[in-house]
Structure formats: C-alpha cells, structure tokens
Amino acid sequence: MREESRNTLDRREFLKAGLTAAAALPIAGALFGARSARAQSVMEVESMKPTVQALQYTDTSEKPDQTCANCQFYAPGEGGSGKCTLFVEGTVTEGGWCMSWTKKVDAP
C-alpha cells in the first residue's frame, strides 16, 4: 500500500499544487493583460469612449503649457504614452489634453 501512495499524489500535495496554480492564474492574467491594455490608446478602448467624450480628451493638446506630461493625473509609461488615473483602461499620450487637466504639483 505504501508503494502505491508514493506513485500518486496524496491529498496534501494535490491541494498544495491546486492552490499554487489557482493563485498564479490571476497574477499571470494581470501581467499579460496589463501589457496589452497599456499598448491600447483610450481612444481605441470601446468602454472608454463615454469618458473620452465627457472629458474632451484629445491626443494633441492645443495648449502647449497644458499636456498630459505635466498633469497631476498622468504617470509616464513607454513610447510617449502613459497611464491617466481618470481613465480606467488604456493609455494617453504625453502631448494629450483633457478638460480635467491639473498642473502637476512637485513633491517637497
């Protein structure tokens, strides 16, 4: 009977492997999903269209002193775009603008 149990998983090993796999799935999904979301502009994300329209977001600011790059809500990313806390999904360009633009306050 002991030899048979060595060739198969016991209950503890099975649960441990299952819980490890279950814990790894959301982490892997977040990592890989976040990469694809970062690459997509808020202008391209269907669920963001109402927010884009409401905030009158544009990829190119008509006000040189007011861009996403110097806005309080902007976090720089890669390739001239980054994340805005006002948009749940997608990215905005450094040179973009919306009506909620707020001058970035430097930390003391």
ChimeraX attribute file (.defattr): number of C-alpha atoms within 10 A of each C-alpha:
attribute: neighborCount
match mode: 1-to-1
recipient: residues
	/A:1	5
	/A:2	6
	/A:3	7
	/A:4	8
	/A:5	9
	/A:6	9
	/A:7	8
	/A:8	10
	/A:9	12
	/A:10	10
	/A:11	9
	/A:12	9
	/A:13	11
	/A:14	12
	/A:15	12
	/A:16	11
	/A:17	13
	/A:18	12
	/A:19	11
	/A:20	11
	/A:21	11
	/A:22	11
	/A:23	11
	/A:24	11
	/A:25	11
	/A:26	12
	/A:27	11
	/A:28	11
	/A:29	11
	/A:30	10
	/A:31	11
	/A:32	11
	/A:33	12
	/A:34	13
	/A:35	11
	/A:36	10
	/A:37	14
	/A:38	18
	/A:39	16
	/A:40	15
	/A:41	18
	/A:42	26
	/A:43	18
	/A:44	12
	/A:45	14
	/A:46	10
	/A:47	14
	/A:48	17
	/A:49	14
	/A:50	10
	/A:51	15
	/A:52	18
	/A:53	12
	/A:54	12
	/A:55	16
	/A:56	12
	/A:57	20
	/A:58	19
	/A:59	18
	/A:60	16
	/A:61	17
	/A:62	12
	/A:63	10
	/A:64	10
	/A:65	11
	/A:66	18
	/A:67	23
	/A:68	29
	/A:69	23
	/A:70	19
	/A:71	20
	/A:72	16
	/A:73	17
	/A:74	23
	/A:75	17
	/A:76	17
	/A:77	15
	/A:78	10
	/A:79	9
	/A:80	12
	/A:81	24
	/A:82	21
	/A:83	23
	/A:84	21
	/A:85	12
	/A:86	12
	/A:87	16
	/A:88	12
	/A:89	20
	/A:90	22
	/A:91	26
	/A:92	30
	/A:93	25
	/A:94	23
	/A:95	20
	/A:96	21
	/A:97	25
	/A:98	20
	/A:99	11
	/A:100	14
	/A:101	18
	/A:102	15
	/A:103	15
	/A:104	13
	/A:105	9
	/A:106	6
	/A:107	4
	/A:108	3
